Amino acid sequence: MIFKYSRKVLQLTSVIFTVIILFQLLTEQHLDNTRIYELLALSLVLSLVKIIINKYVISVDSIFNPLIYIIIIWLMVLASNYLFNWNMSLISIFSTLAEVILIYLCVRLINFQYEKIEVKKMNEILDRNRKNKQ
């Protein structure tokens, strides 16, 4: 069970981290090693929060699930601003909400593609098993 959740957490962390880094590079942000470690830690926490929300707070099918997750992500970015001394301006704090929504949509699209591939593989396995039984 721990392996199952750790795999989900690591997969989601890698996707979130990659998308965040891509957005940082596209917006020409300064990325040093310290900033990359901070973003990696933030990505790990965000993926843990997502799994906890899905499992214990609100069901995955609820319309409020993405909304709550986006708000939590934005609040965590704001908290990281103070924890890591990013010195974000007031304009960048509010523009971060738009970035969070874009990053969320990108991550959802990537995860959807992963899920499609997994479903296709499972269907192929089921088809092979059905053919072997006949």
N, C-alpha and C positions, 0 to 999 in steps of 0.2 A: 504494500500500500504506500509506503514512504517512497519507494522507487517510482511508482506511478505519478505521485504528486511532484516529486523532484524533477521528473522528466518534463512535466507540463510547465513547471515554474521556469526551468532552464530554457525551454523552447520559447516561451513567451518573453522571458528576459532578453534572449538574444534578438528576437524580432523587435522588441521595443527599443533596445539599445541601438540597433542598427538604424532604425528609422530616426531616432533622436539625433544620432551622429550625422546622418545624411542631411537632416534639417539644419543642424548647426553649420555644416559645410556649405550648404546652399545659401544660407543667410550670412555667410562669411564671418562667423563668430570665431573668436580666439579660442583655440583648443590646445591646452597644454596637458601634461600627464595628470596633474591634479584635477583638472576639470573633467577629463575623461573618466577618472576613477569615481568622481562625484556623480557623473551621469550614469555610470554602471551601477553604483549603489542605488541610485534613484530608480533605475530600471528594474532592479531586483525587488525593491520594495513595492513598486507599482504592480509587478506581476503577482507578488504574494497577496497584495490587497485585492486584486482582481479575482484570484482563486477563492479567497475568503468571502468576498461578496457573493460570488456565484454559489458557494457551498452553504453558507450560513445566513446571509442577510436577505438577499432577494434572488428569486429563481432566475435562471438564464433567460427564460422566455418573457420575462416582465419587460415592459417598455421603459420602466424606470431604472433598470439595471445600467444601461449605457449612460443615462443622464447622471446618475449618482456617481458612476465611475469617473466620468469626465470632470465633475465637480471636485471629487477627491483628488484626482490627478492635479488639477489646477491649484488646489489648496496645498498639495505637497510640493509643487514647484515654488509656490510662494514661501512655504516654510524653508525650503532649500535655499531660497534667496537669502534668508536671514542666517541660516545655519552655516552656509558655505561662503557668505559674504560676496555674493555675485554682484551686488550694487545695481540692481535693475531699476530703471527709472519708472515713473508712474505709467507712462505710455507703454513701455515694454511689458509691464505687469499685465495690463489689459490686453495687449496684443498676444500675450502668451496664451490666453484663452483660445484665440483663433488657431494658434499653432497646436495646442493640445487637441482641439477638435480634428484638425488635419492629420496629426499623428495618429490619433485614435482610428480614424477612417482608413489610413494606410495599413495599420496593424490588423484591423478587421479584414481588409481585403487580402492581405498576405495569409492570415490564418484561414480564411475561407478557401484559398487555393490549396493550402495544406490539407484541409479537411476533405476537399474534393478528391485529392490524390489518394488519401487514406481510404475513402469510401470506394473508390474505383478498385483499389487493391483488394479490399475485403470482398467486393462483389466478384472479382475474378477467382478468389479462393473459394467462395461459395459455389460458383459455377463449376469449378473443377471437382469439388466434393460431390455435387449433384451428379455430374457425369460419371464419376467413379462408382457411385452407388447403383447406377442403372446398369 
